[in-house]
Amino acid sequence: MNKEILASKNAGGIQYQIYRKKITYLADYDDYRGNAFQQEVIINAYGITALLMIGQETLKYDSGPLSAQNYEVNSLFHLLTRLDLCSVDEIRETVWAEYVIWCRNPYRNPFSRKANQVLRLQMRRQL
């Protein structure tokens, strides 16, 4: 599925881009009446791309989908543009440190909550 670039900003010779991409994710729904559903749903996921321009070379780092919550990735985007990072390793370390924090929830990943909400709405519309 195609990436849609939402914002782009240059900082210290590095161009950061935040993007949205639709992904499929396996969601669970339990209506507490004995009915449990598990189905793949399509959700929006957000990620960051960094383009490092060094002379004639351009290095690209793509984080992949990081979260289904735009505000989380947006705060990371602004953090990266404020920091004075100069290598892919520093960018990767900063991105994954934030990602680990986002995974500290009852679902153990940043996508399940949104996917479960989408499935719950779909099931309520069908019933």
C-alpha positions as CSV (number, residue, x, y, z in Angstrom):
1,M,0.0,0.0,0.0
2,N,1.2,3.5,-0.8
3,K,2.8,5.9,1.6
4,E,1.2,9.3,1.9
5,I,3.7,12.0,3.1
6,L,2.1,14.2,5.7
7,A,5.0,16.5,6.6
8,S,8.6,17.1,5.7
9,K,11.3,19.1,7.5
10,N,15.1,19.6,7.1
11,A,17.3,19.7,10.1
12,G,21.1,19.7,10.0
13,G,21.4,18.2,6.5
14,I,18.8,15.5,7.2
15,Q,15.4,15.6,5.7
16,Y,12.7,13.9,7.9
17,Q,9.3,12.9,6.6
18,I,6.3,11.6,8.5
19,Y,4.0,9.4,6.5
20,R,0.7,7.5,6.7
21,K,0.2,4.0,5.3
22,K,-2.7,1.6,5.5
23,I,-1.8,-1.8,6.9
24,T,-3.8,-4.9,7.8
25,Y,-3.7,-6.1,11.4
26,L,-5.3,-9.0,13.2
27,A,-7.8,-7.7,15.8
28,D,-9.7,-9.4,18.6
29,Y,-13.2,-8.6,19.9
30,D,-15.1,-10.1,22.8
31,D,-18.6,-8.9,23.5
32,Y,-18.6,-10.6,26.9
33,R,-21.7,-12.6,25.9
34,G,-19.6,-15.5,24.8
35,N,-19.0,-14.2,21.3
36,A,-15.4,-13.8,20.4
37,F,-14.2,-12.6,17.0
38,Q,-10.8,-12.4,15.4
39,Q,-10.5,-10.7,12.0
40,E,-8.0,-8.7,10.0
41,V,-8.8,-5.0,9.8
42,I,-7.2,-2.2,7.8
43,I,-5.8,0.6,10.0
44,N,-3.7,3.7,9.3
45,A,-0.1,3.4,10.6
46,Y,2.4,6.2,10.8
47,G,6.1,6.1,10.3
48,I,9.2,8.2,9.7
49,T,11.7,8.4,6.9
50,A,15.1,10.1,7.2
51,L,17.1,11.1,4.2
52,L,20.8,11.9,4.9
53,M,22.6,13.9,2.2
54,I,26.3,13.4,2.3
55,G,28.0,14.9,-0.7
56,Q,26.7,13.1,-3.7
57,E,25.3,10.3,-1.6
58,T,21.8,10.0,-0.2
59,L,21.2,7.5,2.6
60,K,17.6,6.6,3.4
61,Y,16.4,5.2,6.7
62,D,12.7,4.1,6.8
63,S,11.4,3.2,10.3
64,G,8.5,1.3,8.8
65,P,5.0,1.6,10.5
66,L,5.6,2.7,14.1
67,S,2.2,3.4,15.5
68,A,-1.5,3.7,14.7
69,Q,-1.6,6.9,16.8
70,N,-0.5,9.9,14.8
71,Y,0.3,12.0,17.9
72,E,3.0,9.5,19.0
73,V,4.8,9.6,15.7
74,N,4.3,13.3,15.3
75,S,6.0,13.9,18.7
76,L,8.9,11.7,17.6
77,F,9.1,13.6,14.3
78,H,9.5,16.9,16.2
79,L,12.0,15.3,18.6
80,L,14.2,14.2,15.7
81,T,14.1,17.6,14.1
82,R,15.2,19.3,17.3
83,L,18.1,16.9,18.1
84,D,21.4,17.4,16.3
85,L,21.8,13.9,14.9
86,C,24.3,13.1,12.2
87,S,24.2,9.4,11.5
88,V,21.7,6.7,10.7
89,D,22.7,4.8,13.9
90,E,21.8,7.8,16.1
91,I,18.4,8.2,14.3
92,R,17.7,4.4,14.6
93,E,18.6,4.4,18.3
94,T,16.3,7.4,19.0
95,V,13.4,5.9,17.0
96,W,13.6,2.5,18.6
97,A,14.0,3.9,22.1
98,E,10.6,5.7,21.6
99,Y,9.0,2.6,20.0
100,V,9.9,0.5,23.1
101,I,8.2,3.0,25.3
102,W,5.0,2.8,23.1
103,C,5.0,-1.0,23.5
104,R,4.6,-0.7,27.2
105,N,0.9,-1.1,27.3
106,P,-1.5,-4.0,28.0
107,Y,-1.5,-4.9,24.3
108,R,2.3,-5.0,24.1
109,N,2.4,-3.3,20.7
110,P,1.2,0.1,19.4
111,F,-1.3,-1.3,16.8
112,S,-3.7,-3.6,18.7
113,R,-5.7,-0.9,20.5
114,K,-6.6,0.9,17.3
115,A,-7.2,-2.4,15.4
116,N,-9.5,-3.7,18.2
117,Q,-11.5,-0.4,18.2
118,V,-12.0,-0.7,14.4
119,L,-13.1,-4.3,14.7
120,R,-15.5,-3.4,17.6
121,L,-17.1,-0.7,15.5
122,Q,-17.5,-3.1,12.5
123,M,-19.1,-5.8,14.7
124,R,-21.5,-3.3,16.3
125,R,-22.6,-2.1,12.8
126,Q,-23.2,-5.7,11.7
127,L,-25.2,-6.6,14.8
